[in-house]
Amino acid sequence: LAGARADVNPDEVASVLWKYFTELGSNAKETVDQLQQAEITKQLNTLLETKLQSANLYAEDLQRRLVPFATQLQARLAQDSQRLKEQIRQELAELRAKLAPYADEVHQQISTNIRQLQAKMSPYAEELRSQVDRGAGELQRVLEPYATELRDRLQDNAESIQASLSPYADRLQQQIDSGVETLKERLAPLADELKAQVGQSVEELRRGLSPYAQEVQDGLNRQLESLTAQMERAAEELRARLAASSEELRAQLSPLAQELRQAAGSDAESLRQRLAPLAQQLDERVGQTLEAFRQQAAPFGEAFGRQLVERLEEVRGKLDSGTAGVEDHLELLEKEVRDKVAAFLSTAQPAEN
């Protein structure tokens, strides 16, 4: 049972529900009822079947209980949405009025936090760029001998080449897979460290602004909760982009091994004709693919830093104007979904016999 529970990630369940809720909100009213049961049941069952490979009482009970929980949660969120919109509007108006006498100090504090954040992010962006370059360089170095080996094999007789080509292609694919996994292991911790820095930066901003917002602290806290959620989501998106770029690199390198396997099935006469250009181009194609990866992934750190600065500038604009963003309440609603899903999964019990 403990193992089955561990397979169900609350964040993944919450992401399915949140995506469903936001899609539901964009559909015409008359389609809501038919979507509500069938579609969410399908999405949740797909997730659970992927995570819980073996049928057991916990899996069956969880599937049975999640859909009613999801539909009840959706109804609750529909009510909370309007309440939060009004609450945020009122709190921002009160915050603006309270902070108005200290406008210069508030501006200076947020500007200081922006500079501090930029100073913190800069080394991480440089380290990310460095790790991308280093990881791509190491992968290129471990793949270089394969091009040399392939050119050497062309000197053998056709039968020997055919016999050795498939094992050679398998080794090349294994090296590509190993190199990509190593690259992902290099990059993932940086995204985690950046996420930790987000929490520290928001806490520093809270300490800096709290003396000016003593009577409206709840409103300030809510704005900073929303800011934290936005920044943490940006950090998760950075992690996902790094992983996706690494997988894209794998997908672009793997055809090299596939072409070699296909060539192994050629007749003796055409085998050398097919392999000769591939042997000459292998280094070049690997180099071009890795350079494209560098160009794509290396700037991710700088882009992440700019995102965080933009979020802080948005907060400054809201405190100046007292006007909430159109979707400010969605950050808090999503957090509510994630908290409630985590609580539900932590207390879910298997069906009794």
Secondary structure, DSSP 4 states (H G I P E B T S, - for coil): -HHHHHHS-HHHHHHHHHHHHHHHHTS-HHHHHHHHHHHHHHHHHHHHHHH--S--HHHHHHHHHHHHHHHHHHHHHHHHHHHHHHHHHHHHHHHHHHHGGGHHHHHHHHHHHHHHHHHHHHHHHHHHHHHHHHHHHHHHHHHHHHHHHHHHHTTS-HHHHHHHHHHHHHHHHHHHHHHHHHHHHHHHHHHHHHHHHHHHHHHHHHHHHGGG-GGGHHHHHHHHHHHHHHHHHHHHHHHHHHHHHHHHHHHHHHHHHHHHHHHHTS-HHHHHHHHHHHHHHHHHHHHHHHHHHHHHHTTHHHHHHHHHHHHHHHHHHHHHH----TTHHHHHHHHHHHHHHHHHHHH--PPP-
